[in-house]
Amino acid sequence: MTAYQLRVGAQAQEDITGIVRYIGQVLLEPRTAGKLYRLIKEGVLSLEQMPESESV
C-alpha cells in the first residue's frame, strides 16, 4: 500500500486549535475537547494510508 504525505495547512491547524480550546475552555468540556482532537488527528492520519476512504 502506498503511503502518502499529508500536510495540514496553518489555517486548518489554527481552526482546529480554536475549536478545541472553545469546547474545553468556554463550554467547560475539556474531556470532550480532548476526544474531538483525538478523532480529528486519527482521521487526518488515516488519510496518509487511504486518502480516498474518508472526507475530511
N, C-alpha and C positions, 0 to 999 in steps of 0.2 A: 504494500500500500504506500502511495506517495504521501509524504508529509509536506505540508505547505507552510510557508512562513506568513504569519499574520501580524499586521501592525494595527494597533489601536491608536487612532489619532488623539492629539492633545485635547481637542474639544470633547470627544467622546469620553476621555478619562475624566475631564472636569465635570461633565454632566453626571457620570456615574458617581463620582465623589460627592457632588452636591445632593443627589437624590439620597444616597446612603446617609449622609450627615443629617439631612432634613428628617428622615424617618427616625434616626437614632436620637437626635437632639431636640427637634421641635415636637415631633409626635411622641417622644419619650418611649420609643420602642427599639432599644439597642439590639435585642436578640433578633427581631425581625429584620433590622438593617443588616446585621451580620449574615443572616440566612440569604437575603437578597443578593448581597455582594458575592457570596459563595456561588449562588446559582448563576449569576452573570458570568463570573470567572470560569466556571465549569463549561458553560455554554460557549464562551469565546474560545477556550482552549480546545474544545471538541471540534471546532471548525478547522483547526490545523490538520486534523486527520481526515475529516469528512466534510469539506466545505459546502457541499450541496445538500447536506442532511437536515439542516435547520435554517430557519430565517431568524436573523437577529436584528 
